[in-house]
Amino acid sequence: MNDLISESTVADFERDGAVCLRGVFDISWLDSLSAGLEKNFAHPGPDSTVYTPQGKPGGFYDDYCNWHRIPEYKDFVLNSPAGEIVGRLMRSSSARIYHEHVLVKEPGTTEVTPWHHDLPYYGVDGERLCSIWLPLDPVPRSACPEFVAGSHRSGKMYYPRLFVSHQNYGEGVDGFETIPDIDAERDSRTILSWDLEPGDCIVFHMRTLHGAPATAHLKTRRRGFSTRWLGDDACFTTRPWKTSPPFPEVDLDEGALMDHAAFPVVWHA
């Protein structure tokens, strides 16, 4: 794994807040997750959401926090290289799983994923925090999630957005502001995206601004299996809104390390 996660790759991650890793997951992991995904959406969890209005083309839908009940997901979380990949990228001595999040856009989907960063949705804070976005299908750059390079280093926290309406969760809350119009500022920003083949993945910081295009032009599905990860300094926090995921079983003090059975350590250095 040291050969896959070089010092230059770690430096790129620290500078840009998002990196593409090529061929780090064996196809057998993708096949297993694909089988798990079919089980997942045949029997969705309580937090599954459909974002495409009835009668509209394609289909954009997601689900999360199912890794305990779907064996293929659990096997990936506990036994794949994912924990070591993020641990080394975060320069952390350990990696805890926070949750998994599966997002699917069927071919012909017109909905875009709004620009956002993940941290304000979550009941967690810190610097060693990241996600893996692992596509289960080939993804052309035109349909790849996009990332604003360096945005994780701004120190700003933006209101989380509803994926259905693209409206802010709240207004007038100290410490939060509305995300700027990234599409109108493309010429002045560095936007990262890639052509992705099976086995490739994107790792990004929870503070990095990102969004994703529609798949109206695609003839194939765009299935993304995301895992969210916590490093050494991850600590519990509350938000002015209901966190997503809510984790009602987690009762930690403000600022406490995320040492809880819901978030087991998967990898140690």
Secondary structure by P-SEA (a helix, b strand, c coil): ccccccaaaaaaaaaccbbbbcccccaaaaaaaaaaaaaaaaccccccccccccccccccccccccccccaaaaaaacccaaaaaaaaaaccccccccbbbbbbbccccccccccccccccccccccccccccccccccccccccccccccccccccccccccccccccccccccccccccccccccccccccccccccbbbbbcccccbbbbbcccccccbbbbbbbbccccbbbbcccccccccccccccccccccccccccccccc
